[in-house]
Amino acid sequence: MNYYKNKIRTMIIGAGSAAKMLMKEIYNSKNSPYIADKIAAEFDTICIVDNDPKKLGMVIYGTKVVGGTDDIPRLVKEMDIDQIILAIPSLNETDRKNIIDICNETKLPLKIIPFIGSLILDSATTILEQVRDINVDELLGRDPISFDSEEILSFISGKCCMVTGGGGSIGSELVRQIAKYNPKKIIIVDIYENNAYEIQQELEFIYGDKLNLEVLIGSVRDYFRMSQIFERYRPEIVFHAAAHKHVPLMEGSPSEAVKNNITGTFHIASLASYFKAEQFVMISTDKAVNPTNVMGASKRVCEMIAQFFAQEKGNKTKFITTRFGNVLGSNGSVIPIFKKQIEKGGPVTVTDPDIERYFMTIPEAVSLVMEAAAIAENSEIFVLDMGQPVKIITLAENLIRMYGKRPYVDISIVFTGLRPGEKIKEELLMKEEGLKHTSNKRIHVGNQIEIDNSTFCKNLHVLKDIAMQNDDEAVIEKLHEMVPTFVLPSVYNEMERNKSN
């Protein structure tokens, strides 16, 4: 029987120990009648590339090292390669990203051996079994972020923790991670009952009666409902994740952004202060920096609210802000949208060929929040080093390839134009804030900009009143007054395009 008539012509990147183990398994699969047809047929190694000039010409289990990574596009054409396997699990983040970028030029499927720390090296598990498609989060240009679980444990253990927006993408992951650190109680507060119910069922299935969990329906807009919850449960740590986050939708409903994001944050922060919670943790966004949209401006005001309470004399609560970029896989993020579009056969829609974003995974984002809260000393803005920003068009092209399709051939990509309030590039820090390092090299501290409490408080009351009147025009005007860095997107984007040119 011919096991290899449908074999896939494969290039291996790397000639180190992991690659040798992989090559040995592939070689043995070809020469043993006891190996399953599928494994033998899947890989036919045609060539190896490695950047060590001493390895050029080396033959590993019948396959020759023929060049370096810069030669990949040429070798793919000359040798009629069908797929590429990156077999260097110990690569640093920069080299890994550079090699992935080179491979993406070939438009071929790319498989990968996981990071060395994720590899299972035992007699029962083969390297071949661990070769997998590259994940979207591996395109971020950095290693997965590690955090100090001991610090988080001492911070959370035995505490009553409340999470507003606890059923959302970030809120539900916060709850999942808090549950691992032996809290005295977790209180989920959310206005959307379906999400709240889902996370409740998930946690009850995992922990049963071992987790002291309370799920409450209520809106952060409703001060009296929130006050009732604080009065009854006296949370010691408050994670405030409830917010409207969709940029174009908030452009159409600015008063709602103020009612939910700003007024809701003021309610939760004031109650945390009044009931002497140990810590109030504000979930913010890079869109709060030099905002070009209502959502970003509203979140900047939320950051200012945290600073307002931190500056109040006699305050016993730590008020901190955690600021990060887009989250892979969250509700409304581009990845689920792109996946649906690809699965329907396209087209994939991208707003602008120049648009860039910082990305992180949901667990990373939540781990940042948890560790930042654990190491907080005073009123601080914690900013994550998220590596280099990723072009959305590159993300779309790579995701199409992960489905085994060819961008612009099997799946078309169309540009729809920037949406209302949308920036070409996001920022993580304002010029005035500066940066300080923390014990975690990935987490930095930006100095809070001091605000005039008296003026800010008056402006906040005015903003709340005009939002309650649903005067959207007046709301936007007041936001521009309160957030001087709030500029029109057309002005900001024109400046950024000019910089690029």
N, C-alpha and C positions, 0 to 999 in steps of 0.2 A: 504494500500500500504506500502511495506517495503522501506523506504527511504534510508536505511543504508547498503544494501547488498554489495555495492562496496566501503565501507568506508575504509579510509587509517589510519592505526594504527600509532598514532602520539605521540611523546614525547615532552613535553613543558619544556623549560629551563627557570627557574625563577618562583618565587611564590609571586612576588610583585604586585603592583597595576595594572600595565599594563597587567600582566599575568592573574590577576583576572578578569579584564574587558574582555579579550579575552576568558577566560574560560566561563564566563557568556554568552557571545554571542554564543559560540558553544553549550553550554547546552540548551539555549533557542531555538536554531535552531533545536535541536533534539526533542524538546517537543512542537513544534508549527507546525500545518498543513499549516500555511501561509508562512513559509519560503521556499524559492526555494530549490528544490531537490539537486541542485548542491552544495549549501553551506552546507547543512546538511550532504551530503555524503562525502564531501571532508575531514573532520576531525573527527576522533574518538580518543579522548584523552585517552591514556592508562596509562601514568604516568607523574609525574612532578619531576624535579630535581632542587635543590637549595642548595647553599653552606652554608646557615645559618642553623646550627644544631638545632636551636629552632623550625625550620619549618618542621623538619623531622617527618613524620607521619601525618602532617596536611592534611585534605581533602578539596579540593576546587571544588565545584560543581560536586561532585561525583568522583573526581580523586585525588589520594593520592601522596604526596611528598615522594619518595622512596629512595632518595640518593642525592649525590653531583655531581658536574661535572666530577670528576675523575671516577665516576661509570658509566659514559655514555656508553663506549664500552661494558661493561659487561651487563648492563641493556638492551641495544639494542638487544643483542643475546637472553637473557633470556625471554624478553617480545615480541620478534618477531616484532620489530618496523619497520615501513616503511619510516617514515620521521621525521625530527626534526624541531621544531620552537624555535628560540631564542627570548624570550619575555622579554628582559631586555634593554629597549631603553636608559637607563641612564648609561650603562657600560662605564668605561674609556677605552682608546684605548688598553692598555696592556691586561686587562682582556678579552676584546672582542676578541682580536687576539688569546689568549690562548684557549678560549672556541671554537672558530672556528677551531683551529688546532685539538682539541680533537674530535670534530664532524667529521672532515675530515677523521679521522682514521676509522670511521664506514662505509665509502663509501656510506652513505645515502644522499638523497637530503636534503638540509638545507634551510629553509625559515627564515625570519627575520622580526621583527618589527623595523621600521626605528629609527634613532637617535631621542631622545626626542624633539629636536628642529624642526624636520621635521614632527612630528606627528600632525595630525589634530584631535583635541579633541572637537567635537561639536555633537549636537544631530542628525545631518544629515549624519554623516560619522562614520561608525563602525570601530573598531580596526581590525576586520576580513578582511575588505576590503583593509586595508593597509598592511596586511601581504604579503610579496613578496619574490621572490628569492633573494638570496644574490648577490650583484654586485661585479664585479672583483675588483673595486677600494676599496671595504671594506676589501680586503685581504692585504692591504698595511701595516697594523699594526699601524695605527694612525688615529686620527679624521680628518675630512675634515679641510683644512687650511682656517682660516679666515683672512681677510685683512681690512685695514682702508680705506673705500671708500671715506671718507672726504679728506684724504691726496691726494688720486689719483685725486679726482675731482678738487682740487685747482691746481694740477700739470698739468692736461690736459685741463681744461676748457678755451676756448678762444684761444687755440694754434693750429698752423698748424702742423699736425703730419704726418710723412712719414714712411711707413713700406715697407722695401725691402723684397722680398719673401712673399708679402702680400697675395698671393693665397694659400700658403702652410698650413700645419696643424697648426703650431705655428703662422705664420703670419696672417692667416685668423681669428684666435681667438683673436689675438691682435687687429685687426681691429674691431671685434665685440665689444670687451670691451671698446676700445677707443670711439666708437660711443655712448656709454651710458653716457659719461662724458662731453658732450657739447663741442666738439672740434670746432675750427673755420673752419678747413678743414682737411680731411683725404686724403692722397695721397697713393694709392696702386701701387707699382712698382713690376712687375714680368715678367719673360721671357716666362712663360707658360700661354698662353692666355686662355685656358679652365678653369684653376683654378681661374684666375683673373676674368673671366666672371661670374663664379658661385657665388663668394662672392659679386660681383657687383649686380647681380640680387637679391640675398638674402637681401642685405642692402636696395636696392631700394624698394623692396616689404615691408620691415618693416618700413622704415622711409620716403619713397617718397621724396618729395622736402625739407624735414626738415633737411636732412643731406647733407652737402657740400662735395661731394665725387668726386675724380678724379682717374681714373684707367688708368695707363700707362704701355705700354709694352716696356720692355728694359732689357738689361743685365747689371749687376753690373760690368762685365768685360769691358764694353764699357765706358771708362772715359768721352768721349765727350758727349755721350747721358746722362750720369748721371749729368755731369756739366750743360747741357742744362736744366735739370729738377730742379736742385738746383737754377740756375740763375733765372728761371721763378717763382718758387713757394716759395723760401726762407723758407724751413721747420724749425720750431723752435725746434722740438723734432724728432730725427731720431731713429727708431727702426730697427736694422739691423738683419734680420732673414734669408736673402737669403744665401744659402749654399748647397753644396753637403754633405749629412749626412750618406750615406749608406757605412758601413765599408768595406765589401768584394768588392763592386764595385770600391771603391777608391783604394783598394789594386791593382786592375788591371789597374787603370788609374791615377797614382800619379800626372802626369803633369796637368791633368784636375782639381784635387783637389787644386793644387796651383793656377791655373788660376782663378778659381771661388771663392774659399774660401779666399785665402790670397790676391791675387791681387784685387779681388772684394772688400774685406774689406778695403784695403788700399785706394782704390778709394773713397769709401763712407766716410771713416773717414777723409781723407784729404779735401774733399769737405765740410763736416760738419764743420771742423775747419776754412777753408777759408771763408765760408759764415756765420761764427759766429753763428751757431746753438747753442741753449742753452744747448742741451744735445745729446750725441751719446750713444745709448744703444746697446751693443754687446750681441747677444744671443750665449752663449757658451754651453759646454757639459762636463759631468764628464769624458768623454773619452780624454779630453785635459790634464788630470792629469796623469803623468807618462805614456804617450801614448805607445801603442804597435802596432799602425797602422797608416797609412798615414792620414786618416781622423782626428784622434785625434791629431796627430802632427800638422796638418795644422790649427786646431782650437786653439791649444796652441800658434802658431805664431800669429793668429788673436788676441788673448788676449794680446800678446806682442805689437801688433800694437796699440791697445787702450792705453796701457801704454806709448808707444813711444810718441803719440800725447799729452797725459796728462802731460808728462814731458817737452814738448816744452815751452820755455819761451814766455810769452805774449799770450798764448793760452786762449781764452775766453770760450771754450766749455768744459763741463764736459764729460769725457769719462769713462763710467763704463761698467763692464762685469757682466752678470748674468749666473751662472753656475748651471745646474741641470741634473738629470739623465734621464732615459727613460720615454717616455710619452705614457700613455695608449691610444690606439686608433689612434695614429698618423700614417701617411703613412709609411709603412715599419716596424711598430712595430709588436711584436709577437702576440698580441691579435687578430687583424684581420686575420692574417695567421692561427692561431690555429682555429678560428671560421670556416673559409673556410674548413679546413681539417676535422673538426668534422662533419660539415654539409654534407660532401661528404662520411662520414663513416669511415674516418681515412685512414692511420695512422696519428697521430700527431707526428711531427718531432721536437726533441730537440737536440741541438748540443752536450751537455755534461751533465751528471747527477749532476755535481758539480757547474754548472754555476749559478751565482747570479747577480741580477741587482737591483738598486734603481728605484722605479717607482713613478710617480705622474700622475694626470689627466691633460688633456690639459688646462682646466680652471684654475687649481692650478698653473701650470707652467706659464701661462700668467699673473695671478694675482701677482705672484712673481716678474716678470719682471716689471709690472706696479708700484707696491709699492716700489721695490728697486730703480727704477728711481725717484720716488717721494721723497724718504728719502735720496738720495745720497748727500754727502757733497763734495766729491772729487773723485779722481780716485780710485775706489774700485772694488773688486770682491765680488759679493753677492752670498752666498751659502745657499741653502735651507736645513733645517733639514728634511730629507725625511723618518725618521723612520728607521727601520731595512731593510736591503736588502732582497729581496724575491728570493727564489730558482725558477728557470724557470720550473723545473720539477713539483714542487708543484703547480705553476700557471696553468700548462697544466692539471694536474689531477683535480684541482678544477673547471676549465672551462668545462671539460668533464662532471663532476657531475652536473654542472649548466644546462646542456642540458638533464639531467635525464638519463645519460649513466654511465656505470661503466668503469673506466680506466683499461686497460689491458684485459678486458673481452669483452665489447661492442665496445670499441675503443682502438686500440693498440697504444703504444708509442714506437717510435724507436729513437735510438741515432745515429746521423749522423757524429759526430766528429766536433771539433771546426773549425770554418771557418777561412779563412786567416785574420790575424791581430786581432783575437778575444781574449779578456781577459776572464778568469774565473770569476774574481771579478772586479768591478769598484770602484774608489775612488772619493771623492769630493774635496779633499784638498791636496795640496803638503805640505811636512814637513815644508818648510820655511815660509809658509803663516800665520800660527797661526789663531786664531779665536777671533772675538769680537762680542758681542751681540748688537742687535738693539732693537728698541721699539717693534718690532714683535718677539716674542720668537722663531718663526720658521725660521727667516731670520738671517743669520750671515754674518759677513764681514771678508774676508780673506785679509791680507795685500798684496798689489801688490809687486812683487819682482822687485827692480829697475834694469833697463837695461842700457847698454852703448849705447846711441842713435847713435853715430857715427858708431860704429861697426855694430849695428843692421841694420842701413840704408844701409850700403854697402852690407851686407849679403842678405838683401831683394832684392836689385837690381840684384845680381847674381842669386838668386833663381828664380826670375821672368824671367830672360833671358834664363836660361836652361830649364825652363818649356815651354817657347815659342818655343824652339827647340825640344820639346817633348822627351827630354833625361831623361827617367824615372829613370834610374839607378843613374844618377847624381843628380836628384831631391831628391831621397831617401837619398843619401849620404849627401846632403846639409841640409836636414831636421834633420838628426841625429846630425849634427854639431851645428845647431841653437837651437835645443831642446835637451840638454844633457840627459834629463830623458826619451827620446824616446828609448825604448829597444825592442829587438825581443820578440814576444809573447811567444815563446817557453821558453825563459829564465824567463820571468815574471811568467808564469803559473806554471813552475816547482817550483819556490820559493813559490808560494801560496799553491801548493799541499803539499809541505814539511811542511809548517806552520800548515796545517790541520792535518797532520799525527803526 
